[in-house]
Amino acid sequence: MVRYDARRHGLTEGPQRPFRHYEDLKGLMDFLDITHATVIGLSMGGVIAIDFAIAYPERVEALLPIATGISGGVFTTPFTRRNIEGTTNAIRRGDWEQSFRFYERS
């Protein structure tokens, strides 16, 4: 099993140039000489997994996106939009407790 942090997450650095997360996954698989795999992703990881499966279907044995959306997806419900905006604004203020409350509701 291989698990990695996407750029700007965990201990990884931010991007130095334009990139695509699913290409990072391909690069890691190439480096590790993994020709195909079951790809699992949670939240943003699910978006990456779906994008990878679309770009490289021959490398995906099975796909399991969990609690995810799709690339370019739009948050259409007013409830979800309000909670995302509330989370973002609370983080900007440094109010982590409030940000977690908004996040839990979205």
C-alpha positions as a Markdown table, in Angstrom:
| # | Residue | x | y | z |
|---|---|---|---|---|
| 1 | Met | 0.0 | 0.0 | 0.0 |
| 2 | Val | 1.2 | 3.5 | -0.9 |
| 3 | Arg | -0.1 | 6.7 | 0.5 |
| 4 | Tyr | 1.2 | 10.1 | -0.3 |
| 5 | Asp | 0.5 | 13.8 | 0.6 |
| 6 | Ala | -0.7 | 16.0 | -2.2 |
| 7 | Arg | 1.2 | 19.2 | -2.7 |
| 8 | Arg | 0.6 | 21.8 | 0.0 |
| 9 | His | -0.7 | 19.0 | 2.3 |
| 10 | Gly | 1.1 | 17.2 | 5.1 |
| 11 | Leu | 4.9 | 17.8 | 4.8 |
| 12 | Thr | 5.0 | 18.5 | 1.1 |
| 13 | Glu | 5.9 | 21.9 | -0.4 |
| 14 | Gly | 3.7 | 24.0 | -2.5 |
| 15 | Pro | 4.1 | 24.0 | -6.3 |
| 16 | Gln | 6.9 | 25.8 | -8.0 |
| 17 | Arg | 5.2 | 25.7 | -11.4 |
| 18 | Pro | 1.7 | 24.7 | -12.7 |
| 19 | Phe | 0.9 | 21.1 | -12.1 |
| 20 | Arg | -1.9 | 18.5 | -12.0 |
| 21 | His | -2.4 | 16.4 | -8.9 |
| 22 | Tyr | -3.2 | 13.3 | -11.0 |
| 23 | Glu | 0.1 | 13.7 | -12.9 |
| 24 | Asp | 1.9 | 13.7 | -9.5 |
| 25 | Leu | 0.2 | 10.4 | -8.8 |
| 26 | Lys | 1.3 | 9.0 | -12.1 |
| 27 | Gly | 4.8 | 10.2 | -11.5 |
| 28 | Leu | 4.9 | 8.5 | -8.1 |
| 29 | Met | 3.6 | 5.3 | -9.6 |
| 30 | Asp | 6.2 | 5.4 | -12.3 |
| 31 | Phe | 8.9 | 6.1 | -9.8 |
| 32 | Leu | 7.8 | 3.1 | -7.7 |
| 33 | Asp | 7.4 | 0.9 | -10.8 |
| 34 | Ile | 3.6 | 0.4 | -10.1 |
| 35 | Thr | 1.9 | -0.4 | -13.4 |
| 36 | His | -1.6 | -0.5 | -12.1 |
| 37 | Ala | -3.4 | -0.2 | -8.8 |
| 38 | Thr | -6.6 | 0.1 | -6.9 |
| 39 | Val | -6.9 | 3.8 | -6.4 |
| 40 | Ile | -8.7 | 5.1 | -3.3 |
| 41 | Gly | -9.2 | 8.7 | -2.4 |
| 42 | Leu | -11.0 | 10.6 | 0.3 |
| 43 | Ser | -12.4 | 14.1 | -0.3 |
| 44 | Met | -9.8 | 16.0 | -2.5 |
| 45 | Gly | -8.0 | 12.6 | -2.9 |
| 46 | Gly | -11.2 | 11.3 | -4.5 |
| 47 | Val | -11.1 | 14.0 | -7.1 |
| 48 | Ile | -7.4 | 13.2 | -7.8 |
| 49 | Ala | -8.3 | 9.5 | -8.1 |
| 50 | Ile | -11.2 | 10.1 | -10.5 |
| 51 | Asp | -9.0 | 12.4 | -12.7 |
| 52 | Phe | -6.3 | 9.8 | -12.7 |
| 53 | Ala | -8.7 | 7.1 | -13.7 |
| 54 | Ile | -10.0 | 9.2 | -16.6 |
| 55 | Ala | -6.5 | 10.1 | -17.8 |
| 56 | Tyr | -5.0 | 6.6 | -17.3 |
| 57 | Pro | -7.8 | 4.0 | -17.2 |
| 58 | Glu | -5.3 | 1.2 | -18.1 |
| 59 | Arg | -3.5 | 1.8 | -14.8 |
| 60 | Val | -6.6 | 1.5 | -12.6 |
| 61 | Glu | -7.7 | -1.9 | -11.4 |
| 62 | Ala | -10.5 | -0.4 | -9.2 |
| 63 | Leu | -11.5 | 3.1 | -8.2 |
| 64 | Leu | -12.9 | 4.0 | -4.8 |
| 65 | Pro | -13.6 | 7.7 | -4.4 |
| 66 | Ile | -15.0 | 8.5 | -0.9 |
| 67 | Ala | -16.9 | 11.7 | 0.1 |
| 68 | Thr | -15.7 | 13.5 | -3.0 |
| 69 | Gly | -16.8 | 15.6 | -5.9 |
| 70 | Ile | -15.4 | 16.1 | -9.4 |
| 71 | Ser | -12.9 | 18.5 | -10.9 |
| 72 | Gly | -14.6 | 21.7 | -11.7 |
| 73 | Gly | -17.5 | 20.8 | -9.5 |
| 74 | Val | -19.6 | 23.7 | -8.3 |
| 75 | Phe | -21.1 | 23.9 | -4.8 |
| 76 | Thr | -24.7 | 24.7 | -5.9 |
| 77 | Thr | -26.7 | 24.6 | -2.7 |
| 78 | Pro | -26.9 | 27.8 | -0.7 |
| 79 | Phe | -26.4 | 25.8 | 2.5 |
| 80 | Thr | -23.1 | 24.3 | 1.3 |
| 81 | Arg | -21.9 | 27.7 | -0.1 |
| 82 | Arg | -22.7 | 29.4 | 3.2 |
| 83 | Asn | -20.7 | 26.9 | 5.2 |
| 84 | Ile | -17.7 | 27.0 | 2.8 |
| 85 | Glu | -17.7 | 30.8 | 3.0 |
| 86 | Gly | -18.1 | 30.6 | 6.7 |
| 87 | Thr | -15.2 | 28.2 | 7.0 |
| 88 | Thr | -13.0 | 30.3 | 4.8 |
| 89 | Asn | -13.8 | 33.5 | 6.6 |
| 90 | Ala | -13.2 | 31.9 | 10.1 |
| 91 | Ile | -9.8 | 30.6 | 9.0 |
| 92 | Arg | -8.8 | 34.1 | 7.7 |
| 93 | Arg | -9.7 | 35.5 | 11.1 |
| 94 | Gly | -7.8 | 32.7 | 12.8 |
| 95 | Asp | -11.0 | 31.4 | 14.5 |
| 96 | Trp | -10.3 | 27.7 | 14.2 |
| 97 | Glu | -13.1 | 26.6 | 16.5 |
| 98 | Gln | -15.6 | 28.4 | 14.4 |
| 99 | Ser | -14.1 | 27.1 | 11.2 |
| 100 | Phe | -14.5 | 23.5 | 12.4 |
| 101 | Arg | -18.1 | 24.1 | 13.2 |
| 102 | Phe | -18.8 | 25.4 | 9.7 |
| 103 | Tyr | -16.8 | 22.6 | 8.2 |
| 104 | Glu | -18.7 | 19.9 | 10.1 |
| 105 | Arg | -22.0 | 21.3 | 8.7 |
| 106 | Ser | -20.9 | 21.4 | 5.0 |
